[in-house]
Amino acid sequence: MNSYTIELNPIIEMTDEQFFQLCQKNQDLRFERNAKGDLIIVPLMSGKTGIINAEISGNLGMWNRETKLGVAFNSSVGYQLPNGANRSPSCSWIPIEK
């Protein structure tokens, strides 16, 4: 499935708080933003992709439980990147020091 990108600038400059509120009001949809501030509508994944992501997330979670080196997250978590983009990876891990 293809994602859809909506160019907002210069018509609308969405703040981080407005983006958060948009996501909260539309919890059945997955939104991301790129570094330009464009809104990205991310489609649901296929069954095959879901199986692969479950394996990766499960392995990451088990490894993290054994090592206790950080915190593992699933695809429901969004991150604001240094370039201003908001992305939600399939899974992620952050070391305890962070």
N, C-alpha and C positions, 0 to 999 in steps of 0.2 A: 504494500500500500504506500501511496505517496503522501508526504506531509504537505500542508498548504501554508504558504507564507503570505501574510498580509502586510504590505508596506504602510506604516503609520506616519512616519516623518515625511514632510514637515507639517502635515495636517494635524496630527495629534502627537504630543510628547507624553507618553505614559510614564508616570513615576513608578518607583519600586512598590510603593504602597498601593497604587492603582492596579498594578499587575497582580499583586497578592490578592486584592479584593476581587478582581476578575476571576482568578483561579478558584477562590472560595465560593463565589456565586455560581460557578459552572463546574462543579466537581465531577460531572460525568464526562467532561472533556479534558484532554491533556494539552496544556499550553507550554511553550518555551518561547524565549526571545533570543535573537542573535545580537551580536555586538552593535549593529546599526539601530536596534530597537524595534525591528520588525517582529510581529507576532507570528509564531509558528503553531499551527494546529497539528498535533501529532496523532495519527490514527491508532486505533487498537492494533496490537500485534497479532500475527497469525498463530495458530496452534503450534506449529513447528518452532517458531521463534520463542513462544512461551515456554516450550519444553526446554530449549537450549538455555534461556535466561534463568529458569528455575534451577537447572543443574549448576550454572555458574554461581548464582546467589547461594544455593545450598552449600556448595563446596567452599565458598568464601566464608560463610557463616560458621561452618564446622572448623575450618582452619583458624578463624579468629577465636572461637571458643577454646581451642587447644592452646593457642599461643598467648592469648590475652594481651595482645600488643596494640589493640585499637578498638574501633567500633565499626561494624558492618551495617550497611543500609541496603534496602531494596529499591526498586524503581520509583517508589512513591515520593522520594526525597528530591527536592530541587535545589540547585546550587547557583549562587551568583558568582560568576567567574570574574577574574581581574579585568577582562576587557568589557565588562558590563553585561555580558550575555547571561541568560538564565537557562540552565539545562538540567535535564533529569536523566542521568545515565541508567543503564539496565541494572547495575548494582555499583556500590562504591564502598570504599574503606578509608577511614581516617585514623592515623596513628594517635595514641593517647596524648602525646606531646602537644597536638594541635587543639 
